[in-house]
């Protein structure tokens, strides 16, 4: 959401024009800023054993993975010659468009938790 509204407000520079022409560098930067801010707050509550630096890095990595997942799914659609993954959610590109970033970010978060010893 932060990427969308940040891109709408400030977006000038295409992030990956051949894959997803409406995504912008400025939108991605807004996503990173908001993602890191939320990770600092939520991480304090839910990831108490982590340092501020670890939470900042986790925020940057998770937002980056989310963007990568979104671009990957956009590339799959472009290669298949379809605009929307399905018509399940009209105007939103389908269910896959709703979870594409999560499909990349969730494993990254799981790996982080394992590295932090969350299973102990």
C-alpha positions in Angstrom: 0.0 0.0 0.0 2.8 2.4 0.8 4.5 1.6 -2.5 1.3 2.2 -4.4 0.5 5.5 -2.8 4.1 6.6 -2.7 4.4 5.8 -6.4 1.2 7.7 -7.2 2.4 10.7 -5.2 6.1 10.8 -6.1 6.6 8.3 -8.8 8.7 9.4 -11.8 11.3 6.8 -12.4 10.2 3.4 -13.6 11.5 0.5 -11.5 11.2 -2.3 -14.1 9.4 -0.8 -17.1 9.7 -3.9 -19.3 8.0 -6.0 -16.6 5.7 -3.7 -14.7 5.6 -0.2 -16.2 3.6 1.4 -13.4 6.0 0.5 -10.6 8.4 3.2 -9.7 11.6 3.6 -7.8 10.0 6.3 -5.6 7.2 3.9 -4.7 9.7 1.2 -3.8 11.5 3.7 -1.6 8.3 4.7 0.2 7.6 1.0 0.7 11.1 0.5 2.3 10.6 3.5 4.6 7.2 2.4 5.8 8.2 -1.2 6.0 11.3 -0.4 8.1 9.2 1.8 10.3 6.6 -0.9 10.9 9.3 -3.5 11.5 10.9 -1.3 14.1 7.5 -1.0 15.9 6.2 -4.5 15.4 9.7 -6.0 15.9 9.9 -4.4 19.3 6.7 -6.1 20.3 7.1 -9.4 18.6 10.8 -9.9 18.1 12.2 -8.6 21.4 15.5 -10.5 21.1 16.5 -8.6 18.0 18.5 -5.4 17.8 17.4 -2.3 16.0 19.9 -3.0 13.2 18.5 -6.5 12.7 14.9 -5.1 12.5 16.0 -2.4 10.0 17.7 -5.0 7.9 14.8 -7.3 8.1 12.4 -4.6 7.0 14.6 -3.7 4.0 14.9 -7.4 3.0 11.2 -8.2 3.4 10.2 -5.2 1.4 12.8 -6.1 -1.3 11.5 -9.7 -1.4 7.9 -8.5 -1.7 8.9 -6.3 -4.6 10.8 -9.2 -6.2 7.7 -11.5 -5.8 5.5 -8.9 -7.4 7.8 -8.4 -10.3 8.2 -12.2 -10.7 4.5 -12.6 -10.9 4.2 -9.7 -13.3 6.8 -11.4 -15.5 5.0 -14.7 -15.5 1.8 -12.9 -16.6 3.6 -11.0 -19.3 5.2 -14.2 -20.6 1.8 -15.9 -20.6 0.2 -12.9 -22.4 -2.4 -12.2 -19.7 -3.2 -9.0 -17.9 -4.8 -10.4 -14.8 -4.0 -13.7 -13.1 -7.8 -14.3 -12.6 -11.1 -12.4 -12.4 -11.7 -13.5 -8.8 -11.2 -10.0 -7.4 -12.4 -7.6 -10.1 -10.0 -4.6 -10.7 -7.2 -6.2 -8.6 -5.7 -8.7 -11.0 -6.8 -11.8 -9.2 -5.8 -13.7 -6.1 -2.2 -14.2 -7.1 -1.7 -10.5 -7.4 -2.8 -10.2 -3.8 -0.2 -12.7 -2.5 2.7 -12.5 -4.9 4.9 -10.4 -2.6 4.0 -12.6 0.4 5.1 -15.7 -1.5 8.6 -14.3 -1.6 8.7 -12.4 1.7 7.2 -15.2 4.0 10.1 -17.6 3.4 12.6 -14.8 4.0 10.9 -14.1 7.3 10.9 -17.8 8.2 14.6 -18.0 7.5 15.3 -14.9 9.7 13.3 -16.5 12.5 15.4 -19.7 12.2 18.6 -17.8 12.2 17.5 -16.0 15.3 16.8 -19.3 17.0 13.0 -18.9 17.1 12.6 -22.7 17.3 14.4 -22.9 20.6 
